[in-house]
């Protein structure tokens, strides 16, 4: 995720091995750099390695704070004195975008709202490593309605108190703020189809550590079965990841045309040494551009195919109606119509019923029982019915601490109405995640202490400038887009978004 293999090769690192791969050959002429999470399993593997060292010297870097007892175990194993240094180099999380990180954890809570103890430990470690790598000792606020948010806030605070020497950074005028939220407050956002490039790729194809599996694409060539999408090494992706799908189409066309212009002419005669030299110099750039073009053309082509095949424009319009408007009878009719359409996939049908259930679970004339029956007769199983009730149990009205749907006062209603008018030209992107509203209030200093209390006696007098927001239960790329936009429109504010994972509907 951080470095490509070719970048590491340029640093003269020629061999990459996993610590747990068996039968590695001894190579005493090489030095070894080990970069590991400080887990019990890794320390045990390292102890075995040091008892029978395969390389001449070992430089050991742990991605987080390591306990004294582990260091002692390593020292005792290092009888041949091959360890040159041991350091903590905080990086115990996955950097996804310049302002987004993930811990790649799926399912962090047990039934109901209790943390799974192992996941709580892992999340605390990931968050504290992030704070150490960004050199932040923050004040902490959490979502009061969420027991897991409070537990995580307390665990992070304990680590900061215990490791106070590590967290002794130069004080800034306004202390940084860590805000801990719970996904269950907004179960709508991860269920919606997306129409910006990065979010759409994750929703329809799935992004895993910046990799996209295209092996199921009809007629895919061998070298495109898995591609990497990373804003670090791919200029086109960096410039287009937050744009709407319609714009991407135009930009792909321009990229193709630019590529055609630069193509080395087939009939170009390489007559002089200078011609050959120019050709060889330009060839790597040409090859790289050719790779970029074929990759994005393939990805966008597959997205278009899926949109058409699964009738997603129509599905998405109804999703947005469910998420953003409150006309029950029209919404119910639309969902019914799509449930009867053979072009709508089972996943999309279930998604619509889930959104309907979250939106109208307590409506007087709710059509949910009939929709669930329809869903069952479509698929012939109860699988999706169970999922619908699980989603409502997870993120329904009983659980939510905030008001996900109804604007409270006349001003908010007018604002929503005007926003509706302004955004009418794009019915597919009316929805804004709850996170956008929460962060907007936080930046303006209006986020209520009664709903998002501080941990401990101190509170922030000024508006926050450095904000780290963490979503227990996973963030989404739609929220990443919100954070990107808020960072752009509030020059003095820096927001970083993290989550236990990054969701799409399937996840």
ZAPATI-610520 format. One line per 3 residues: number of its first residue (from 1); their letters; for each residue x, y, z of C-alpha. Coordinates in steps of 0.001 Angstrom, whole numbers. Layout:
BEGIN
NUM = A = X/Y/Z ~ ...;
//
This chain:
BEGIN
1 = XXX = 0/0/0 ~ 2826/2408/800 ~ 5582/1432/-1611;
4 = XXX = 5625/-324/-4944 ~ 8132/-3102/-5441 ~ 9885/-1099/-8168;
7 = XXX = 10304/1864/-5770 ~ 11911/-438/-3201 ~ 14195/-1891/-5872;
10 = XXX = 15412/1630/-6649 ~ 16578/1764/-3026 ~ 18707/-1328/-3720;
13 = XXX = 16523/-3724/-1758 ~ 16598/-6899/-3830 ~ 14919/-9527/-1739;
16 = XXX = 11482/-9426/-98 ~ 10527/-12185/2300 ~ 7802/-12767/4845;
19 = XXX = 9050/-13673/8297 ~ 6691/-16661/8393 ~ 7628/-18140/5012;
22 = XXX = 9259/-21540/5579 ~ 12550/-22794/4053 ~ 14193/-19442/3424;
25 = XXX = 17794/-19905/2355 ~ 20580/-18486/4548 ~ 22242/-15512/2798;
28 = XXX = 24979/-14308/5094 ~ 26103/-11620/2636 ~ 22822/-9711/3083;
31 = XXX = 21636/-7347/5793 ~ 18028/-7723/6894 ~ 15559/-4952/7676;
34 = XXX = 12521/-6304/9522 ~ 9323/-4261/9663 ~ 6740/-5923/11887;
37 = XXX = 3684/-5400/14018 ~ 4711/-6004/17660 ~ 2440/-9019/18119;
40 = XXX = 3123/-12100/20219 ~ 3267/-14292/17047 ~ 5756/-11967/15317;
43 = XXX = 8013/-11785/18349 ~ 8008/-15596/18589 ~ 8910/-15911/14899;
46 = XXX = 11675/-13345/15343 ~ 13047/-15212/18369 ~ 13338/-18378/16215;
49 = XXX = 14989/-16344/13442 ~ 17605/-14845/15782 ~ 18475/-18237/17258;
52 = XXX = 19444/-19374/13739 ~ 20126/-16138/11846 ~ 20053/-16355/8035;
55 = XXX = 21509/-12898/7375 ~ 24571/-11046/8621 ~ 22884/-8168/10497;
58 = XXX = 19314/-7378/11562 ~ 17745/-3920/11810 ~ 14384/-4396/13519;
61 = XXX = 11564/-1866/13238 ~ 8245/-2318/15020 ~ 5200/-494/13696;
64 = XXX = 3991/331/17212 ~ 4986/496/20872 ~ 6648/-2763/21959;
67 = XXX = 6594/-4042/25529 ~ 9788/-4433/27568 ~ 9152/-8164/28034;
70 = XXX = 9201/-8698/24234 ~ 12467/-6764/23896 ~ 13937/-8939/26656;
73 = XXX = 12862/-12134/24838 ~ 14574/-10887/21641 ~ 17749/-9934/23509;
76 = XXX = 17959/-13390/25061 ~ 17541/-15044/21665 ~ 20245/-12887/20053;
79 = XXX = 23159/-15015/21232 ~ 25164/-14386/18058 ~ 24751/-10625/18448;
82 = XXX = 23383/-10043/14953 ~ 20869/-7311/15923 ~ 22227/-3863/15092;
85 = XXX = 19208/-1867/16235 ~ 15608/-2081/17430 ~ 13307/875/16841;
88 = XXX = 9652/1828/16967 ~ 8518/3310/13667 ~ 4821/4086/13997;
91 = XXX = 2823/2897/11021 ~ 362/393/12437 ~ -2464/1279/10062;
94 = XXX = -3191/1329/6325 ~ -2827/4709/4586 ~ -5541/4637/1924;
97 = XXX = -5699/8230/626 ~ -3698/11266/1761 ~ -6449/11968/4332;
100 = XXX = -7945/8499/4893 ~ -6718/5467/6837 ~ -8142/2057/7659;
103 = XXX = -7307/-811/10016 ~ -8673/-3525/7670 ~ -10835/-4998/10447;
106 = XXX = -14196/-6488/9567 ~ -16780/-6989/12310 ~ -15394/-5276/15395;
109 = XXX = -18361/-5692/17757 ~ -20058/-8767/19090 ~ -23822/-9265/19172;
112 = XXX = -25392/-6030/20311 ~ -22952/-3278/21123 ~ -20015/-4883/22945;
115 = XXX = -16492/-4737/21552 ~ -14800/-7961/20660 ~ -11829/-7662/23104;
118 = XXX = -9167/-8574/20515 ~ -10576/-6032/18050 ~ -10710/-3330/20728;
121 = XXX = -7016/-3900/21474 ~ -6139/-3823/17772 ~ -8169/-637/17169;
124 = XXX = -6571/1095/20155 ~ -3131/161/18816 ~ -3958/1402/15322;
127 = XXX = -5305/4732/16579 ~ -2417/5394/18969 ~ 124/4554/16232;
130 = XXX = -1631/7055/13964 ~ -1422/9751/16673 ~ 2267/9009/17242;
133 = XXX = 3111/9077/13533 ~ 1295/12414/13087 ~ 2800/13674/16381;
136 = XXX = -570/14544/17931 ~ -1598/14370/21573 ~ -5303/15101/21179;
139 = XXX = -8277/15979/23296 ~ -10889/13264/22816 ~ -14630/13549/22126;
142 = XXX = -16931/10601/21514 ~ -20509/9830/20535 ~ -22448/9540/23779;
145 = XXX = -25116/7193/22388 ~ -22442/4569/21565 ~ -20965/2371/24287;
148 = XXX = -18140/1146/21957 ~ -17156/4785/21219 ~ -16816/5513/24921;
151 = XXX = -14782/2328/25525 ~ -12393/3123/22666 ~ -11968/6722/23875;
154 = XXX = -11037/5444/27345 ~ -8563/2877/25969 ~ -6787/5466/23790;
157 = XXX = -6618/7837/26779 ~ -5058/5074/28921 ~ -2288/4513/26368;
160 = XXX = -1582/8261/26139 ~ -1363/8468/29944 ~ 829/5357/30233;
163 = XXX = 3179/6362/27402 ~ 3171/10071/28298 ~ 6849/10471/27318;
166 = XXX = 6112/9356/23745 ~ 3177/11757/23494 ~ 5144/14734/24762;
169 = XXX = 4970/16756/21540 ~ 5406/20502/21170 ~ 2094/22072/22148;
172 = XXX = 100/23827/19470 ~ -2043/26867/20210 ~ -5237/24882/19631;
175 = XXX = -4850/21225/20697 ~ -5725/18567/18083 ~ -9040/16767/18467;
178 = XXX = -9887/13085/18130 ~ -13600/12493/17494 ~ -14827/8883/17847;
181 = XXX = -18102/7988/16124 ~ -20124/4839/15527 ~ -21166/3541/12109;
184 = XXX = -24570/2472/13443 ~ -25567/6136/13625 ~ -25642/6202/9809;
187 = XXX = -26251/2797/8242 ~ -27641/4493/5117 ~ -24360/5733/3601;
190 = XXX = -22696/2319/3079 ~ -25858/1016/1354 ~ -26011/3570/-1463;
193 = XXX = -24710/3199/-4993 ~ -21938/5694/-5703 ~ -21207/7909/-8719;
196 = XXX = -17708/9286/-8093 ~ -14787/7281/-9457 ~ -13074/5875/-6345;
199 = XXX = -16340/5216/-4466 ~ -17908/3636/-7547 ~ -14957/1310/-8131;
202 = XXX = -15178/132/-4509 ~ -18957/-311/-4683 ~ -19028/-2285/-7950;
205 = XXX = -15606/-3988/-8118 ~ -14148/-3738/-4595 ~ -10844/-2083/-3650;
208 = XXX = -8590/-4106/-1390 ~ -5341/-2384/-309 ~ -5482/-296/-3518;
211 = XXX = -5908/-3451/-5624 ~ -8838/-4237/-7864 ~ -9654/-7766/-8923;
214 = XXX = -10812/-7737/-12553 ~ -10546/-11485/-13125 ~ -14339/-11787/-13548;
217 = XXX = -14467/-9233/-16370 ~ -15530/-10929/-19635 ~ -12547/-11377/-22015;
220 = XXX = -9995/-9727/-19701 ~ -6337/-10010/-20753 ~ -3930/-11779/-18419;
223 = XXX = -1958/-8693/-17333 ~ -5114/-6797/-16342 ~ -6614/-9451/-14047;
226 = XXX = -5512/-7440/-11027 ~ -4712/-3723/-11242 ~ -3485/-1168/-8720;
229 = XXX = -5271/2150/-8248 ~ -3137/4458/-6144 ~ -3171/8249/-6213;
232 = XXX = 539/8175/-5321 ~ 1687/6601/-8596 ~ -1179/7272/-10978;
235 = XXX = -1758/10859/-12009 ~ -5010/10176/-13865 ~ -6493/8467/-10813;
238 = XXX = -5293/11242/-8474 ~ -7015/13866/-10653 ~ -10235/11916/-11188;
241 = XXX = -10968/9936/-8033 ~ -13529/12467/-6728 ~ -15150/13372/-10046;
244 = XXX = -18550/12202/-11234 ~ -18810/9283/-13620 ~ -19944/11451/-16545;
247 = XXX = -16791/13585/-16247 ~ -14595/10484/-16027 ~ -15895/9350/-19431;
250 = XXX = -14838/12641/-21034 ~ -11448/12592/-19301 ~ -10777/9005/-20415;
253 = XXX = -11496/10070/-23984 ~ -8998/12951/-23659 ~ -6419/10608/-22148;
256 = XXX = -6861/8229/-25109 ~ -6487/11042/-27631 ~ -3382/12371/-25916;
259 = XXX = -1968/8853/-25957 ~ -2718/8427/-29694 ~ -810/11648/-30411;
262 = XXX = 2251/10459/-28523 ~ 2342/7015/-30075 ~ 5686/6338/-31743;
265 = XXX = 4863/6316/-35459 ~ 5073/2786/-36863 ~ 6725/4043/-40048;
268 = XXX = 9062/6282/-38109 ~ 12497/5457/-39421 ~ 15209/5102/-36850;
271 = XXX = 17950/6317/-39175 ~ 20430/8035/-36909 ~ 21787/7268/-33480;
274 = XXX = 19924/10383/-32243 ~ 16592/8917/-33476 ~ 17256/5707/-31611;
277 = XXX = 18311/7566/-28486 ~ 15143/9697/-28529 ~ 13009/6579/-29027;
280 = XXX = 14650/4724/-26135 ~ 14386/7772/-23844 ~ 10693/8272/-24550;
283 = XXX = 9799/4606/-24510 ~ 9497/4093/-20695 ~ 7123/7087/-20415;
286 = XXX = 5182/5796/-23382 ~ 4990/2331/-21845 ~ 3853/3745/-18513;
289 = XXX = 1198/5858/-20195 ~ 69/2869/-22222 ~ -380/909/-18961;
292 = XXX = -2363/3738/-17377 ~ -4617/4095/-20410 ~ -5402/397/-20762;
295 = XXX = -6018/92/-17010 ~ -8510/2973/-16749 ~ -10242/2148/-20021;
298 = XXX = -10774/-1397/-18706 ~ -12015/-258/-15281 ~ -14368/2406/-16663;
301 = XXX = -15600/2/-19347 ~ -16454/-2586/-16707 ~ -18213/15/-14519;
304 = XXX = -20332/1071/-17519 ~ -21185/-2543/-18291 ~ -22323/-3203/-14718;
307 = XXX = -24344/13/-14554 ~ -26237/-1004/-17683 ~ -26577/-4696/-16806;
310 = XXX = -27870/-4047/-13287 ~ -30053/-1078/-14279 ~ -28227/1002/-11657;
313 = XXX = -29326/4442/-12837 ~ -32915/3589/-12042 ~ -31996/1772/-8813;
316 = XXX = -29841/4681/-7659 ~ -32572/7224/-8299 ~ -34931/5309/-5983;
319 = XXX = -32170/4906/-3355 ~ -31638/8660/-3317 ~ -35384/9223/-3039;
322 = XXX = -35441/6909/8 ~ -32430/8584/1617 ~ -33257/12230/939;
325 = XXX = -37008/12696/555 ~ -40019/11856/2659 ~ -42834/10955/294;
328 = XXX = -43762/7516/1619 ~ -46335/6387/-961 ~ -44148/7383/-3931;
331 = XXX = -41114/5639/-2381 ~ -43093/2464/-1699 ~ -44399/2372/-5281;
334 = XXX = -40887/2859/-6685 ~ -39414/67/-4561 ~ -42268/-2291/-5509;
337 = XXX = -41785/-1539/-9195 ~ -38072/-2317/-9056 ~ -38573/-5493/-7009;
340 = XXX = -40710/-6817/-9847 ~ -38113/-5965/-12498 ~ -36044/-8952/-13709;
343 = XXX = -33161/-6554/-14503 ~ -32605/-5695/-10836 ~ -30139/-8045/-9130;
346 = XXX = -30955/-9746/-5845 ~ -28358/-7669/-3990 ~ -29848/-4424/-5333;
349 = XXX = -33376/-5552/-4464 ~ -32273/-6322/-893 ~ -30453/-3006/-670;
352 = XXX = -33640/-1109/-1614 ~ -35674/-2979/1004 ~ -32987/-2266/3637;
355 = XXX = -33057/1451/2827 ~ -36864/1438/2935 ~ -36825/-373/6283;
358 = XXX = -34339/2101/7804 ~ -36326/5056/6477 ~ -39899/4005/7194;
361 = XXX = -39603/1351/9919 ~ -42142/3179/12122 ~ -44421/4526/9415;
364 = XXX = -48154/4003/10066 ~ -48815/2328/6715 ~ -45439/600/6318;
367 = XXX = -45259/-1775/3373 ~ -42308/-3685/4828 ~ -43983/-7102/5376;
370 = XXX = -45142/-7175/1723 ~ -41685/-6090/469 ~ -39987/-8812/2535;
373 = XXX = -42369/-11375/1100 ~ -41601/-10131/-2416 ~ -37868/-10373/-1672;
376 = XXX = -38261/-13961/-510 ~ -40253/-15041/-3556 ~ -37578/-13497/-5805;
379 = XXX = -34634/-15352/-4308 ~ -36393/-18405/-2952 ~ -34514/-18086/374;
382 = XXX = -34833/-16204/3626 ~ -31217/-15024/3517 ~ -31908/-11442/2498;
385 = XXX = -34960/-11127/4753 ~ -32738/-11906/7712 ~ -30202/-9360/6524;
388 = XXX = -32873/-6646/6340 ~ -33878/-7162/9968 ~ -30200/-7347/10984;
391 = XXX = -29543/-3960/9354 ~ -32511/-2390/11155 ~ -31339/-3903/14435;
394 = XXX = -27865/-2465/13771 ~ -28777/1029/12584 ~ -32498/1533/13207;
397 = XXX = -34203/4370/15065 ~ -33841/2627/18433 ~ -30044/2609/18103;
400 = XXX = -29298/5965/16487 ~ -28129/8800/18692 ~ -28726/11430/16035;
403 = XXX = -31625/12363/13861 ~ -30591/10888/10553 ~ -33597/12013/8552;
406 = XXX = -35580/14956/9861 ~ -34283/18544/9822 ~ -35373/20057/13119;
409 = XXX = -36213/23670/12398 ~ -37560/25892/9639 ~ -34067/27101/8669;
412 = XXX = -32836/23561/8161 ~ -35926/22676/6133 ~ -35489/25716/3862;
415 = XXX = -31815/24895/3483 ~ -32700/21363/2462 ~ -35296/22634/-2;
418 = XXX = -32836/25087/-1604 ~ -30166/22401/-1732 ~ -32733/20212/-3494;
421 = XXX = -33356/22908/-6100 ~ -29671/23576/-6663 ~ -28754/19911/-6993;
424 = XXX = -31750/18923/-9064 ~ -29630/18460/-12166 ~ -28036/15462/-10493;
427 = XXX = -30590/13254/-8789 ~ -27965/10563/-8216 ~ -25820/12530/-5765;
430 = XXX = -28348/14343/-3557 ~ -27329/12371/-478 ~ -24785/13718/1970;
433 = XXX = -23476/11484/4742 ~ -24352/12347/8336 ~ -20604/12782/8909;
436 = XXX = -20627/15898/6706 ~ -23154/17600/8991 ~ -21321/16466/12158;
439 = XXX = -17950/17784/10961 ~ -19506/20992/9669 ~ -20896/21685/13148;
442 = XXX = -17603/20701/14765 ~ -15631/23154/12585 ~ -18092/25948/13420;
445 = XXX = -17821/25149/17133 ~ -21495/24129/17304 ~ -21244/20392/17982;
448 = XXX = -23241/19755/21172 ~ -21247/18615/24209 ~ -24396/16861/25424;
451 = XXX = -24268/14439/22435 ~ -20489/14394/21874 ~ -18900/14889/25314;
454 = XXX = -15199/15381/25982 ~ -13334/12641/27817 ~ -11985/14252/30996;
457 = XXX = -12532/17696/32495 ~ -10924/19873/29809 ~ -12792/21259/26806;
460 = XXX = -11648/23129/23718 ~ -12252/26881/23882 ~ -11315/27589/20273;
463 = XXX = -12555/26006/17081 ~ -10524/22904/16267 ~ -7923/23010/13467;
466 = XXX = -6511/19483/13496 ~ -9296/16913/13519 ~ -8948/13138/13427;
469 = XXX = -12333/11471/13074 ~ -12613/7707/13546 ~ -15624/5551/12669;
472 = XXX = -16047/2335/14642 ~ -17603/-159/12231 ~ -16032/1323/9115;
475 = XXX = -15939/4459/6964 ~ -16888/4802/3270 ~ -15403/6498/207;
478 = XXX = -18442/8790/95 ~ -17372/10077/3511 ~ -13783/10348/2257;
481 = XXX = -15129/12649/-469 ~ -16938/14761/2178 ~ -13713/15119/4179;
484 = XXX = -11768/15998/1011 ~ -14326/18748/207 ~ -14364/20083/3793;
487 = XXX = -10553/20280/3787 ~ -10680/22234/526 ~ -13383/24662/1636;
490 = XXX = -11917/25327/5136 ~ -8286/26347/4566 ~ -7297/26534/8266;
493 = XXX = -8676/23073/9064 ~ -7073/19664/8495 ~ -9308/16611/8825;
496 = XXX = -8144/13000/8694 ~ -10761/10246/8433 ~ -10228/6708/9667;
499 = XXX = -12308/3604/10160 ~ -11968/6/11283 ~ -12499/-804/7564;
502 = XXX = -13746/866/4385 ~ -17211/-324/3467 ~ -19212/-948/376;
505 = XXX = -22664/-2582/408 ~ -21328/-6156/247 ~ -18985/-5596/3169;
//
